[in-house]
Amino acid sequence: MPQLYPYDREAAVLYAHQWAYGRNPRFYDYEHLGGDCTNFASQCIYAGSGVMNFTPVYGWYYIDANRKAPAWTGVPYLYNFLTRDNPSVGPLAETCGLEDLLPGDLIQLSFKGEEYQHSPIVVSVGNPAAPENVLIAAHSYDADYRPLSTYEYRKIRFLHITGVMHP
């Protein structure tokens, strides 16, 4: 039976800072194949969780450019994996309000008001918790310490990572 362990937010944020404007050679850069934001977010979350879920189709893992779960690089699939009802190995998250965000959490943005298309990682939350005080790191629109308020979006959702299930 998997057990819940703490998520290492500091490790996730340090990774985000290290690779916000670069590409870790251990991971393929999907920039020209629809964007690299969720791949980067997954790398950050992996740095903070230390475990992947190798369940075919519905897991969350990266082996190489062609052997990865849809949740590793797809915005809606990452959301579905993180918020799954049946706890399995890997990070877990719940939707939350802006005021509940912590560094290492995830934000997803919809620019057109339909599907969510962007997955930046929270690197800092100021006081009061407001879009201008929430700073993110991201790929595709490479950024580090970018205020959330500088994005033009139609819909937004916040995901607070609650822990990591380990085998």
N, C-alpha and C positions, 0 to 999 in steps of 0.2 A: 504494500500500500504506500503510495507516494506521501511524503511529508512536506509541509509548508515551511520554507526557510525565508529569512529576510532577503530583500533585493538590495544589492550594493549600489545605491544611488551615486555615491562618489565615483565608483569605477565607471559607471555609465557616462557621467558628465565628463570625467577626464578623457575618456575615449572620444566623446563628441568634440571636445576642444582640440584634441590631437589630430583628428581627421576631418574636421569641418571644411577645410579648404584643400584637402588632398584626398587621395584614394589609397586605402590599405591594399597592398598588392595581393593579399590573401583572398580578396573578394573581387568578383567581376564588377566592372563599372557599367551599370545599365542606363547611363545618361542618354545614350542615343537609341535606346529601346523602350522609350516611354517614361524614363526618369529613374533617378537613383535614390529618391528620398526615403522610400520604405526599406530598401536594402540598407541604407545608412542607419535608419532608425532601428532596424533589427540588429545591426552590428552593435549599436550602443546598448540596446537592451540585453543582448547576449553578454556584453562586457560586464553588465551588472547582475546577470543571472547565472552565467557559467554552465548552462545546460540547454541542449536542444531537444526537440521532440521529433523523433524520426518516423512517426506514424505516416504512412503513405497518404497523400492527398490532403489530409486534415491536420497534419503536424506543423511544426515550425523548425526548419532546419536548412542548412546550406552545406553542401559538399563541394560543388563546383558550379560553374555558370549554367550548366544544363541539368544538374541534379540538386534541386532545391524545392522546398514546399512553396505553394502559391502564397502562403502567409508571410514568407520571408521578404517578398518584393511587392506584393499587392496590397494596396491601402485597405480595401474592404475585408480581404482575407486575414490581414493582421488583426484588424478589429475583432473579427469573428473568433480568431484563435485566442486572443487575450481575454475576451469576455465569455469564453465557453462555459456552459453549465456544468459539465462533468469534468471536475479537476483531473488533469493528467500532467505528465512531466512538462515543465516549462513555466515561464512567467504567467502570472494571472493579473488581470486588471479589471477595474470597474469604472463605469462612467461617473463623472463627478462634476462639481461646479468649479469655476475658475479659482475660487477661494481655497479649494482643496488640493490644488496642484503643488507638487514638490519637484525639486530638481531630479531629473531622471525619468519623469513622467512623459507622456506622449500627448500631442495635440493633433487632430486631423481637421483639415480645412477643405471646404468645397468652394471653389471659385465661381461656379456657375449656379449654385443653389440646388444641384441635383446630387450626383455622386461625389463622394469625398475623393480628392486627388492628391493631397499633400500631407506628409507625416513628419513634422518637425519634433525635435526632442527639447524638452524644457531644461535649460541650464541654470536658470536663476529665477527666483520669485521674490520681488520686492514687496514693500509694505507701503500702502495697501495693495492687495492683490487686484491689479487692474491690467488691462492689455498693454499699457505703456511700461508696466513694471515686470512683465513676464518676458524673459529673454530666452531665445531659442537658438538651436544649432540645426542646420539642415543641409542636405544635398539637393541637387537639381536647381534650386535657387540657393547656391552655396552661401552659408551664413554662419556666424558665430556671434553670440551676444546680440542678436537682432531682436528688437522689441516686437512683440506680437502685434502691436498697434500699427506697424508699418505694412502689414498685409491687407490687401483688399479681398475680402471673402464674403460669401453669402450665408454660409453655414459653418458652424464650428462645433467640435466635440472634444471633450477633455477626458483623458484616460489616466487614472491613478493606478500605478502598479502596486498591488497589495502584497505581493510575495512571489516566491518561486517554488514550484513543486519539484522536489528531487525524488529519484527512485529510492 
